[in-house]
Amino acid sequence: MEFSQLKELDDKYILNSYKRYPLQVVSGKGVYVFDENGNKYLDFLGGIAVNALGYSHPKVIKAIKDQLEKLIHISNLFYTETPVILAHKLCEISSMDKVFFCNSGAEANELAIKLARLNSNSYSKDKTSLVCLNNSFHGRTIGSLTVTKNSSYAEKFLPLTGEAVFININNVEELVNTVNDKTACIIIEPIQGEGGINLASKDFLQQARCLADKYNALLIFDEVQAGLGRTGDYFSYQFSAVEPDIITIAKPLGAGLPIGAVLMKEKIAKMISYGDHGSTFGANCVTTASALAFLEVIEQDNLLENVKSVGNYLFNQLENLRSSYSFIKEVRGRGLILGIELEIPVGDIHLSLMKRGLITNSTSERVIRLLPPYVITKNNVDEAISIIDGVFSEVKS
Ligand code: PLP
């Protein structure tokens, strides 16, 4: 289909909730996507942190095809193998005890909030306060919006549900003054993705753990964007040695298929009885088979090491650019979740980068976000840096 016709039909029939890039993507291979004219683009956005193995990974395709031919869906009313093996693996890499599978990050956070309610209701009916962070993002459902702090996501949809209290990331004093015996949970992205690539400090995470213990509140880490290998560890909190009660994951887990999960400690799992929660499509045979392939490739191809070494290389190359362009305020992040904060609004820089063959986007007004796949090489980084350099040199002049 011609791009102009596609755009017209899209405008006519698809809900206008996303501002699209003026690009029709028809295929992907490795770290590149291709438009209808065969032009290739190095993808440092990866379906918004989803395509961590790049595109068309042969082991993912094989796992999906094999499962498609056996059984696509049967429901959670029956025993099937792939969700069980996947849950076992997820518990091994996270030190959690039990898993619930859903279909997205927002859904995973919904259950996390329900579990916090379940826990706090066993202490007192007025233990309802949800302690959350400014600049957080946890999804677009009413529950996940309640703990998300960005007025533009929520303000048209008020009222939300529950009592959320927002504090600043890494402000330990505020944390200490806010958490009390009315607190049901503290929910934290150890690296805030949508909020501008802001890193929680070890001290802040440790204090959150101590306070959650002191007041019988749950500590929830939302690892939907930064988790599952993106930082070079399986989880972005692991640098801190803090153990949460609940971890939520999604984005890269299904290697492109929709699956989310809530990982939890046994003491929380024990509170759930039959019928307390559910999802028709959760633990689907194909999405869990794809997720198993994703974890296997990470392990077999030693991708955590690649994320660390190529991530450091990318970070250093961006730091070098900073010395040439005074409008670069800061480069931050860990592994392959990096942000370039500018002194000026990002505006259409992502479109200029795309015209030269590099796909990125911005989070918050001034941060260009880079989320390349775990399989990138230093050569791919050099290619990206030369494109960024070219675009920045035009911004400068
Ligand atoms: N949590 C975090 C940290 C996210 O970055 C996102 C999505 O960007 C979500 C939750 C929501 O995930 P989903 O879009 O799969 O519902």
Residues whose N, C-alpha, C, O or C-beta is under 5 A from the ligand:
A	BS01	PLP	S104 G105 A106 E107 F137 H138 G139 E189 G193 D222 V224 Q225 A250
